[in-house]
């Protein structure tokens, strides 16, 4: 492994650790009791942002180490998958508090929110879809370290929340689990729930598509490569 890939691997390891270690209830509760709820949230958000900046910088500095040559279909996969991922993000945050990174408590008084019928953890699963699509489109070592780790972190995060909520035995959670699934559209395919687009609402969908457009526009400046096909 080259020194630059080593830096990326180290940045990724620290980023994953910073997200996994505080997720344990006892440690998280102790830090909140010591610092206070909002100081903890603000401090943790700033830490996560700083680590993300380091991660992106390490990825940009990493050399190209070929693993395989993606076929044309895989190269274009992120363009379609990201539209769904952005709608999941916008819809997920529309039913959660603004500071929430995951949906641990959702309003159930009016039934299961529409977006959760597509996937129980829309924000985390959006990250998984984003990461897997970019792994398929980029056959190099740096991409697989970055996107593979983020896909695993997000998938494990969703499973960890499920496990903790299942152990708590919350009635709302049991109802939610019965009508939803982590894999997108699985609960709908299995006939465990039904969905109308009106249950999601047009604002999150439009917001997601606007986010999609913004990411396309920012991609060349943040990553250094345009995801759009180049004109002949």
C-alpha positions as CSV (number, residue, x, y, z in Angstrom):
1,X,0.0,0.0,0.0
2,X,1.4,3.4,-1.0
3,X,1.8,6.2,1.6
4,X,-1.1,8.1,0.1
5,X,-3.5,5.1,0.3
6,X,-2.3,4.6,3.8
7,X,-3.4,8.1,4.7
8,X,-6.8,7.4,3.1
9,X,-7.1,4.1,5.0
10,X,-6.1,5.9,8.3
11,X,-8.6,8.7,7.7
12,X,-11.3,6.2,6.9
13,X,-10.5,4.2,10.1
14,X,-10.7,7.3,12.3
15,X,-13.9,8.4,10.6
16,X,-15.6,5.0,11.2
17,X,-14.4,4.8,14.8
18,X,-15.7,8.3,15.5
19,X,-19.1,7.1,14.3
20,X,-19.2,3.7,15.9
21,X,-17.7,4.3,19.3
22,X,-20.2,7.0,20.5
23,X,-23.1,4.9,19.2
24,X,-22.8,2.6,22.3
25,X,-25.5,3.7,24.7
26,X,-23.5,3.8,27.9
27,X,-20.6,5.9,26.4
28,X,-23.0,8.2,24.6
29,X,-25.1,8.8,27.7
30,X,-22.0,9.5,29.8
31,X,-20.7,12.1,27.3
32,X,-24.1,13.8,27.1
33,X,-24.4,13.8,30.9
34,X,-20.9,15.4,31.2
35,X,-21.2,17.9,28.3
36,X,-24.9,18.5,28.0
37,X,-27.1,17.4,25.1
38,X,-26.6,20.3,22.7
39,X,-22.9,20.9,23.4
40,X,-22.4,17.2,22.7
41,X,-24.4,17.4,19.4
42,X,-22.6,20.5,18.3
43,X,-19.1,19.2,19.2
44,X,-19.8,15.8,17.6
45,X,-21.1,17.5,14.4
46,X,-17.9,19.7,14.2
47,X,-15.7,16.6,14.8
48,X,-17.6,14.7,12.0
49,X,-17.3,17.6,9.6
50,X,-13.6,17.9,10.3
51,X,-13.0,14.2,9.7
52,X,-15.1,14.3,6.6
53,X,-12.9,17.2,5.2
54,X,-9.8,15.1,6.0
55,X,-11.3,12.1,4.3
56,X,-12.1,13.9,1.1
57,X,-8.7,15.5,1.0
58,X,-7.0,12.1,1.5
59,X,-9.2,10.6,-1.2
60,X,-8.2,13.4,-3.6
61,X,-4.5,12.9,-2.9
62,X,-4.7,9.1,-3.2
63,X,-3.0,7.6,-6.3
64,X,-5.0,5.6,-8.8
65,X,-4.5,1.8,-8.1
66,X,-6.5,-0.1,-10.7
67,X,-8.6,-3.1,-9.4
68,X,-10.8,-3.6,-12.5
69,X,-12.2,-1.8,-15.5
70,X,-15.9,-0.9,-14.9
71,X,-18.2,-1.7,-17.8
72,X,-20.2,1.1,-19.3
73,X,-23.4,0.2,-17.4
74,X,-21.6,0.5,-14.1
75,X,-20.0,3.8,-15.1
76,X,-23.5,5.3,-15.6
77,X,-25.1,3.6,-12.6
78,X,-24.6,6.5,-10.1
79,X,-26.5,8.9,-12.3
80,X,-29.7,6.9,-11.9
81,X,-29.2,5.6,-8.3
82,X,-28.3,9.0,-6.9
83,X,-31.7,10.5,-7.9
84,X,-33.4,7.9,-5.6
85,X,-30.8,8.4,-2.9
86,X,-31.3,12.2,-2.8
87,X,-35.1,11.8,-2.6
88,X,-34.5,9.3,0.3
89,X,-32.3,11.9,2.1
90,X,-34.7,14.8,1.7
91,X,-37.7,12.7,2.6
92,X,-36.0,11.2,5.6
93,X,-35.0,14.5,7.1
94,X,-38.5,15.8,6.5
95,X,-39.8,13.5,9.2
96,X,-36.9,13.9,11.6
97,X,-35.5,16.7,13.7
98,X,-33.0,18.8,11.7
99,X,-30.0,17.5,13.7
100,X,-30.9,13.8,13.3
101,X,-28.4,11.7,11.3
102,X,-30.7,8.6,11.7
103,X,-34.4,8.1,12.3
104,X,-34.5,6.6,15.8
105,X,-37.9,8.0,16.7
106,X,-40.5,8.9,14.1
107,X,-44.0,10.2,14.5
108,X,-46.5,7.2,14.2
109,X,-49.7,8.8,15.3
110,X,-51.0,9.0,11.7
111,X,-49.5,5.6,10.7
112,X,-46.1,4.7,9.2
113,X,-44.7,7.7,7.3
114,X,-44.7,7.1,3.5
115,X,-41.0,7.3,2.9
116,X,-40.4,4.6,5.6
117,X,-42.5,2.2,3.5
118,X,-39.7,2.3,0.9
119,X,-37.0,1.8,3.4
120,X,-37.0,1.9,7.2
121,X,-33.8,4.0,7.4
122,X,-34.0,6.3,4.4
123,X,-30.9,8.5,5.2
124,X,-28.6,5.6,6.0
125,X,-29.8,3.4,3.1
126,X,-29.3,6.5,0.8
127,X,-25.7,6.5,1.8
128,X,-25.4,2.7,1.1
129,X,-26.9,3.2,-2.4
130,X,-24.6,6.1,-3.1
131,X,-21.6,4.2,-1.9
132,X,-22.4,0.9,-3.7
133,X,-23.1,2.7,-7.0
134,X,-19.8,4.6,-6.8
135,X,-17.9,1.3,-6.0
136,X,-19.4,-0.2,-9.2
137,X,-18.4,2.8,-11.2
138,X,-14.9,3.2,-9.9
139,X,-12.6,0.2,-10.1
140,X,-9.7,1.6,-8.1
141,X,-8.4,1.0,-4.6
142,X,-9.0,4.5,-3.2
143,X,-12.6,4.4,-4.3
144,X,-13.2,1.0,-2.8
145,X,-11.6,2.0,0.5
146,X,-13.8,5.1,0.7
147,X,-17.1,3.9,-0.6
148,X,-16.8,0.4,0.7
149,X,-16.2,1.6,4.2
150,X,-19.1,4.1,4.1
151,X,-21.5,1.5,2.7
152,X,-20.5,-0.9,5.5
153,X,-20.7,1.8,8.2
154,X,-24.2,2.9,7.1
155,X,-25.5,-0.7,6.8
156,X,-24.2,-1.6,10.2
157,X,-25.7,1.6,11.6
158,X,-29.2,0.6,10.4
159,X,-28.8,-2.9,11.7
160,X,-27.6,-1.6,15.1
161,X,-30.6,0.7,15.5
162,X,-32.9,-2.2,14.6
163,X,-31.2,-4.5,17.2
164,X,-31.4,-1.8,19.9
165,X,-35.1,-1.0,19.2
166,X,-36.0,-4.6,19.0
167,X,-34.5,-5.2,22.5
168,X,-36.4,-2.2,23.9
169,X,-39.7,-3.8,22.8
170,X,-41.3,-0.4,21.8
171,X,-44.8,-0.9,20.4
172,X,-44.3,1.8,17.7
173,X,-41.1,0.1,16.7
174,X,-42.8,-3.3,16.4
175,X,-45.4,-1.8,14.2
176,X,-42.8,0.0,12.1
177,X,-40.7,-3.2,11.6
178,X,-43.8,-5.1,10.6
179,X,-44.6,-2.7,7.7
180,X,-41.1,-1.8,6.6
181,X,-37.7,-3.2,5.6
182,X,-34.2,-1.9,5.2
183,X,-33.8,-3.1,1.6
184,X,-35.6,-0.5,-0.6
185,X,-39.1,-1.5,-1.8
186,X,-38.8,-5.0,-0.2
187,X,-41.8,-4.4,2.1
188,X,-43.9,-3.2,-0.8
189,X,-42.9,-6.2,-3.0
190,X,-43.7,-8.6,-0.1
191,X,-47.1,-7.0,0.2
192,X,-46.6,-6.0,3.9
193,X,-47.5,-2.4,3.1
194,X,-48.9,-0.1,0.4
195,X,-47.7,3.3,-0.7
196,X,-49.2,6.3,-2.5
197,X,-46.9,9.1,-3.6
198,X,-49.1,11.5,-1.8
199,X,-48.0,9.9,1.5
200,X,-44.4,11.1,0.8
201,X,-45.5,14.6,-0.5
202,X,-44.2,16.6,-3.3
203,X,-41.9,18.9,-1.3
204,X,-39.4,16.1,-0.2
205,X,-39.4,14.8,-3.8
206,X,-38.7,18.2,-5.3
207,X,-36.2,18.9,-2.5
208,X,-34.4,15.6,-3.3
209,X,-34.3,16.4,-7.0
210,X,-32.9,19.8,-6.3
211,X,-30.2,18.2,-4.1
212,X,-29.5,15.9,-6.9
213,X,-28.9,18.8,-9.3
214,X,-26.8,20.6,-6.7
215,X,-24.5,17.5,-6.3
216,X,-24.1,17.2,-10.1
217,X,-23.1,20.8,-10.3
218,X,-20.7,20.6,-7.3
219,X,-19.1,17.3,-8.2
220,X,-16.4,18.7,-10.6
221,X,-15.3,21.2,-7.9
222,X,-15.4,18.9,-4.9
223,X,-14.2,15.6,-6.5
224,X,-12.4,17.0,-9.5
225,X,-14.4,14.9,-12.1
226,X,-17.7,15.6,-13.8
227,X,-20.3,12.8,-13.6
228,X,-22.0,14.1,-16.7
229,X,-21.1,12.6,-20.1
230,X,-18.6,14.8,-22.0
231,X,-19.8,16.2,-25.4
232,X,-18.2,14.8,-28.5
